[in-house]
Amino acid sequence: MSEHQQVQAADQEGIGHKVPVTIDNRTVEIQAREYVVSQLKAALGVDPSRELEQVVGGNLVALDDNSKIHIRGGEVFVSHVRGGGSSHGD
C-alpha cells in the first residue's frame, strides 16, 4: 500500500466528513463522529479547564468531560470558566 493509500485509509476509519458547529459564537468544522467531551473540547480549541455546554432547545445543557456526544453538524456550544460555588457575598 502506498503512503497516499495509507493516509486515505486512516482518514476513513470510523471518521465522518467535516461538519460546521458553533463554539462561543464562532463556526468551526470538525469531523462528524462520536466524541468523548474532553476530545471534543480539543477539536473545538476549548481549554480543557473550561466547562462545555450545549445549547439544546434554547437551554444550556452542561456536558461532563467523560460523557460521549455524537456530532452531526449544526450543534451549538458555549464554554466558560467552571463555577466553583456561590457568587453571593454574604
Secondary structure, 3 states (H helix, E strand, C coil): CCHHHHHHHHHHCCCCCEEEEEECCEEEEEECCEEEHHHHHHHHCCCCCEEEEEEECCEEEEECCCCEEECCCCCEEEEEECCCCCCCCC
